[in-house]
Amino acid sequence: MIRCLLIACVLIVTCVPPSHAAVSLGVYINPPPDYTTEINSFFGATRRHAIVQYALLWDSNGAVHTNIMNMVHASGATPMCMWGSIGYSYPQILSGAVDDIIADIARAIKNYGGTVILAPDGEFNLDSSPHNAKNYGYRPETYGEVWRHVRGVFDAAGVTNVQWAWAPAYASWPSDAWNDYNRYYPGDAYVDWVGALGFDCNWSTGPANMTLDNIFKPILSDFQTRYPKKPQMLAWFGTAGSSSYAAYKASWIQQSYATIPSYPNLRAVVWLNDFNAGTPGPLDFRVWTSLTDNPVPASVTAAYKGAIAGSSFLETLPPYDQLIPGGGGGGGGSGGFTITLDRSTAKGGDPFVISWSFSGISRVVDAYLAAECPNGTLLVMDSKMDFQSRIVPGAASFDVSGNPAGVLNQAVPQGTTPGTYTLMAVCVPAGSSVLNPANYLGSGISSAPLTVQ
């Protein structure tokens, strides 16, 4: 067991970690009667995805939500609902007249128990949307008031398993000051994800020759500045075209997924796998379908499958605190458990000081401090500040959300064998195995050498 930990330390130090956090894969699939089979068939043709998204109106009662959530869960994915209040005015919602409808959905999600991502009334910053501020006195703050009211109903029902996703269109139309998407923001305490929706599509003839950067770079950069602690999501995106655009579509997919890891706060992307047969249209965003009478070109499916195949993309959704930009684990950042020594050489009996600090982590951790001896033996400090061969955390279930720091006063034992001793620090999510480098938070292991003369 000691040797395993030593090997894990060597691996984490010698391998350079990626400079960006991995991104969870998501896909919108319109629910057919046998949703589980449709989802699993999509996964089989491409790759397992972390998020399966669908759209429901408020008139869909709790039983409808429950059925869909269970089918998504059966496929191993996290359900994400684009939840539209169409049919109910914002003054009506704020009056409490439809609280029973909201509470019915809240209870269904609570009873489901697993994580659900809920995105109410997306694309509100388009004047074609019923949720746009032009429909309620050109006052975008009303949107935030409605959001907070809905959250209040969920909170009163004791719902704790929802992640709330705020999702404007990538650009406001019109671009007037009253329609600035940031004026619709409900507040940090009410939003878990900041998302954006956008497409390479001119809604009449197919692709608009817009790259992913053309569409999303301005808004994601703005999010990074305004909401630096919120994970970002492409809540819907894609390119549309008929079979004659297959080569263009395949190239666009490959270029887009190659670009996605360059966005430091982006944690999830949801491809719109849908076909719009109406007006304007027809527009085909699909990368795969089970339909034989209206197929997707095999080259498009192959391009999508290849584009999402790398280690930059996840098949699961990490816990939310790992998604926070600048935090630990999947949340990226350069933080962690850092140690420094007040001296680099010492003799037996000499005092020395270990300074320690946490940075960029907002969670409860188990923290380990170890010393690697010249002969390769690893000794781990326990909670009594004694070094021993048993691997136990020096601080277990330690809340480091405030990023504390401190010092440990030590002394080199008399008779210590001369040589270089390496002190190493690492922290993992509380209860996680320290033997698995994948659990290391922040930048991994911090080390400091001390040469005993």
N, C-alpha and C positions, 0 to 999 in steps of 0.2 A: 504493500500500500504506500509506503514511504517512497519507493522507487517510482511508482506510477505518478505521484505528485511531482517528483523531480523531472520526469520526462515531460509532463504537461507544461512545466515551467519553461523548459528548453524550447518546446515547440512554440509557445506564445511569444518568446523573445526573438527567435530567429526567423519567424514568418511575419512578413509585413501585412497587417490587416488592410482591408479595403478602405479607401478614403471616404467612403460614403456608406450610409446605412442601406441595408437591403430593403426592397420594396415588395409589399404583398400584392399578389396578383388578384384581380377581380374581374368579373364579367357580368354584364346584364343579360339575363335570359328571360324572355317573357314566359310566364308560367303556363304550360299546357296541362292537361289533366294529370298526366304521369310525369310530374316535375322531376322526381328523383332520377328516373331513367334518362330524361333529357339532359340533366346536369352531368350525370356520370358518363353519358355518351360524349358530351362535349369534352369532359376531362380526358377521356380515353383517346380522343382524336387530337388533343393538344397537350394538356398537362393539368394536373390538379391545381385548382385555384383556391385562394384563401377566402375570398368574398364572392358570394352570388347575390346579385342585385335584382330587384323587381320593383314594380310601381303599383301602388294601391291608393285609392281615394279614401277619404274619411268615411264614406258610406259603406266601405268594406268592414264588416263587424269583426269583433275579436276572434270569432271562430275561423274566419277566412285567414286572418293573420297567423293564427296558431297552425293551421294546416300547412301553409306555405313555409313557415319557420321550421316545422318538423321535417318537411321534405328536404329543405336545404341542409338541415342538421344531419340528416341521414346520409348525405353525400360527403360529410366531413367539413363543410364550409361554414362560414359565418354569414348569417342573413343580413342584407342591407336593404332597407325599404325607402324608396323615394315616395314620400307620403304627402299627398296633395289634398288641400282643404277646399278644392273646387266645389262650389255649391253652397258655401257658407261665407258670408261677408266677414271682414275683420271686425267691424263694430259688433256684429252678432256674436262672434267668438269672445271678444273682450267682455261682453255683457254676462258671460257665463251660461248663455242659453244652450250651448252644445257641450257643456262639461261632461254630461253623461256619455256622449259618444267618445270623447277623448279618454275618459276613465275606463271605458270598455276595452279600448285598445291597450291602455296602460296595464290593466289587469292581465290581459292575454300575454303581453310581453313579460311581465313579472312571473307569471306561472310557467312560461317557457323556460326561464331560468338561465339560459346561455346568453352570451353577448349578442346584442343586436345593434346595428348601426342604423340610425333613423335620420333621414334628411328631409325635413319639412319644407314644402313650397320652394323648390329650387328655381333658379333662373329668374328670380324676382326682379332683377335689374333690367329686364327687357320690357319695353312698353307694350309688347304683345301679350305679356303675362297678366293673368287676373290678380296677381299678387303685387304688381308694380304700384309704386306710390302715386302714379297719376290717377289711380282708382280710389284713393282715399286722401284727397286734398294735397297731393304732392308733398306728403310728409312721410319720408321713408322710415322715420323712427317708429311709426305704427307697427311696422313689420317686427321690430325687436320687442315691442310690447306684447304682441300676439305670441311670439316665441316664448317669452318669459311666462306668459299666462299658461301656455300648454305645459311647460316644464313644471309649473306649480302644481298642476293637476297630477302629473306623473309623480312628483315628489310626495304629494299627499297620499298617493296610492302605495308608496313605499317601493317604487321602482328604482333599482340601483344597477341594472344590467344593460342600460342603454348608453351608447356613445352617440352624441349629437353632432351631426355634420351640417355645417353651414355651407351652402353651395350656390354662389352667384354664377351667372354666365361669365366667361372669361373677359368680356368687355361690356360696359353698360351702353344701352341704346334707348334713348339718346344719351350722349355723353355730357349732358348738362349737369351742373353742380348738384341740383336737387336729386339726381339719379345716381350719384356716386355710390357704388356698392358698399363702401365702408360705412355709409350712414345707415345701412340696414343691419349692421352688426349688433347682435343681442347683448354682447358683453362676454368677457373671458370666463366668468363664472358659469355661463350657460352653454358654452360651445366647447366641444372636445376636438373636432376636426375642422379645419378650414379647407374647403374644396373649391374646385372650379370645373365648369362644364364648357366644352368647346369642341368644334369639329372642323376638319378640312372639308368644307362643303359649302357650295353657294346656293343650295336648296332648289336648284332648277336644272342644272346640267351636269352635276357630279362634283368632282374635286375642285377645290378653289386654289390649289397649288400653294397651300400654306403649310409650312413645317410645324412640328410640335413646338419649337422655340417661338415661331411667329405667333402662335396662338397663346401659349401659356407663360412664356418667360416674363412678360410685364407683370401679370397678376401674381405669379408665384414669388417674384422678387419683392413685390409690394407686401405680400403676406409675410415674407421673411422679416421685413423691417417692422411692420405693425404688430404682428402676432408671432414673435420669435419662439414662443414656447408651445405653439400649437402644431401638431403634425399636419402635413398637407396631403391632399388627395386629389387626383383627377377623377371626379365623381362620375363623369361620362366623357368619353372621348372616342374618336375614330375618324375614318375617312370613308366617303361613300362614292359608289360608282357602280355601273353595270358590269357585265362580264368583259366588255371591251376595255375596261380600266384595270383589268387583273394585274398586269405587269406594274402599273403605277401604284396600285394598292399594295402589292407585295413589297415594293421598294419603300413605300411610305411607312409601312408597319415596321420593317427592319430598322429604318433610320430612327423612327420614333422611340422604339424600345432601347436602342443603343444610346439615345439621348437622355432617357429618363433617369439613370443613375447619377447624372451630373447635377441634379437638383438636391441640395443638401438636406432640406426639410421634407422632401416628398417621401411618404411612407406607404401609399397604396395608389393603385391605378385601376380603373374599371372600364374595360372595353365595352362599347355598346354593340352587342351582337344582335342587331335587329334589322328588320326590313320594313321600309316605309312604302307601302303600295299606293298611298293616297296622293293628294295634291298639297304642296309640290312633290314631285317624285316621278317615277319610283326611284328611291334611293336605298342602296344596299350597303349597310355597314357591317354585314355579317362576315365572320371569318370561318364559320362552320355552320352547318345545318343538318338536321336529320331528314329534311324533305328531299324527296327524289324528283319531284316535279319542278322544283325551283332551286337547283343546287348552287353551291359556292364553288368556284374554280379550285381544283386541288392545289394549284400553285399558291393561292392565297392562304389556304389552311396550312400548307407547308411553311410558308413564310412566317406566319404567326407562331407556329409551333417552334420554329428555330429561333425566333426573336426572343421568346420568353424562356429559353432553355437554360440560361446561365445562372450562376450562383447569386447574381444580383437580385434575383426574384424569388420570393418566398411562396410556398404553398399553404402556409398557415399565417394567422394574424397574431403577432406577439401580444403579450399583456400591454395594456395601455401605457403604463409607466415606462415601458421600454421604447415606446414610440415617441416620447417627448424629445424634441430636438435639444441637443446638448446634454441629454441624460445618459443613463447607462444602457448596456446591452444593445438591443436593436435600435435604440434611440440615437446611437452615434455619439459624436462629440469626442473630445480628447481628455475628458475628466477621468476620475477614478480615485483610487486610494494611493496617495503619494507619500513616500518617506524620503527624508534626507538625514545625514549625520553631521554632527558638528565637527568631526575630525575624520581623517582617512587612515591614521595609524595610531596605535596604542600599545601599551604593555600590560601585563597582568596586574590587576588592581586599579587600572586607570578608569575614571568615570567617562562616560560618553552619553550624548543626548540624541535620541531618535525623535525628530520632528515629523509629525504625521498630519495629513489633511485630506479631506474629501472635496471634490469639485465636480460640477456637472452631473450630479446624481440626485434624483429626487425620489427616493424609495427606502424601504427597509432592507438592510443588507446583513450578511455575515462577513466579517472582516478577519483576514488571516495575516499574521506576521511570522515569517520563517527565516531561519538562518541556515545557509548551506555551508557546511564545513569543508576544509581543504580536501578531505578524503571522500567527499561526495555525500556524506550523511546529511540528512535534512532534519532540523529540529524546529518545532513549531511552538510559538508562544501561546500559552493558554490564558484564560481570563485572570489568573493570578500573577501574570507577567513572568511565569517560569517557562523556560524552553524545555520541551520534551519531545519524544519520538512519536507520540500519539497525535494524530491530526485532528485538532479541535479549533474552532474559531476563537480568536482573542476577544472578539465582540460579536455576540449572536443577537439577531433580531434588533439591530441598531438602526434607529431612524436617522438617516443622514440628509433629510430633505433640506436642512439648513446649512449643509456643507460645513460641518464642524472641523476644527483643527486643534492640535494639542502637542504635548511633548511627553516622552517617556525617558526617565532618568535611569540609566543602566551603568553597570561596571563590568569590566572584563574580569572574569574569575581568575584568581591566582592559579598558576600552573597551566594555563591554557596553552595548547600546542601552537607554536608560531605558524603563521601562514595567513592567507587571505580568506576571510569569511564574508560571504555575500548575504546581506539582509534583503529580504524580498517581501513585498506586500501585495495582496490581491483581495478583492471583494467580489462577492457573488450575491444574487438575489437570496433573501432569507430562505433557508431550507434547501437551497440548490446545492448540488455536488460541486465541491471545489476541484474534483479530479477531472472535470470536463472543461477544457479551455473555452468552449462555446458559452459557458455561463459567466465568464469574466466580464465585469462591467468597465465601461470607459475604455481607457487605453491599455488595459490588461495589467501586467505586472510592473510594479515599480521596484527598482533594486538600487542598493547602495553598498559598495565594498568597504570593509574595515580590515586593514592589515595589522595582525598582532605580531609584534616583534619579540 
